[in-house]
Amino acid sequence: MWSNKELAAEVEAILSDQSARNWSIVLYNDDINTFDWVIDCLVKYCNHDVVQAEQCAYFVHTKGKYAVKFGDKIKLKPICETLQEKGLSASLEKISNE
């Protein structure tokens, strides 16, 4: 059983982790989406300019995956979910400090 102090510390740690800027949206290569569609989605939902979106799409294609946006979990989660709804293979991943 946790004490109130332990529970408060655990809640604070969770909230601090989610609001820390140590999360990324990782986009994965697939055989379904076109370059143009990926670029359009990155511009529209990740606020990339066209050149940045093109570079990210190229890295995703050649490397298999690429972190396309960084920030805190609370802000990135709805963006990642939107990319997934648009058919892109995206995940929200914590950046390891190791």
N, C-alpha and C positions, 0 to 999 in steps of 0.2 A: 504494500500500500504506500502510495506517495504522500508526502506531506504537502501542505499548501505551498511552501517555499520551493520544494522540488518541482512541483507541477508548474508553478509560475516560471521557474527557470527554464523548464523544458519548452513551454509555450513561447517564451521570449526567444529561445534559440531557434525554434522552427520559423517564427516570423522574421527573425533577423536573416536567416538563410534564404528565405523566399524573397526578401527585399534587397538582398545583396546583389550586386551586378556580376554574379558569377554563374550565369546561365546562358545558354545559347540555343538557337533554333538550328538544328542540323537538317539539311536537305539531302535526300538520298537519290541517286540516279535510278531511273526506271526506263522501261522500254515503251512507255505509254504516252508520256507528255512530251510535247514538242519544245524546242528551245524557245520559240516565240511565246508559248503559253507560260513557261517557267519565268521568263523575263517579265512578261506582263504582270504576273502574280507578285514577283519581287518588287516591282515598281509600285504597284497598287497597295499591297498590304504591308510591305516592309519599308516603304518610303525610300527605296533605292533610286538613284538616278539610272538612266538607261545603261550607261557604261558600266556602272557597278553591278547592275543586274546581269549584264552580259558576261562579265568576268566571273561572277558567282556561278552562273549556269555552266560556263566552260569548266570551272573547277569541279563542279558536281559531276559533270559528264566524264571527265578524265580521271578523277580520283575516286569516284564512287560515292563520295559524300563530302559535304562542306558546310561549315558553320556560317550561315548567312546573316545572322543577327545576334547581337549580344545585349544583355541587360538583366533586369531582375525578373524573377519567375512570374510575379503577379502581372507585369506588363506584357511579357512574351507569350504567356499561355493562350490568350485569345487570338493572337496573331498566328500561332502555330496551329491552333484548331481551325482557323479559317483556311490556312494553306492546305490542311488535310481535307477539309470539306470541298476544296477546289480540285481535289484529286492528286495533290502532290504528296510524296512520301517524306514527311517531316516529323521530327521528334524534338521534344524539349529535353535538353541534357544539361546536367550540372557540369561545370568546368572543374576539373580536378586540379588541385594545387600541388599535386605530387610531381 
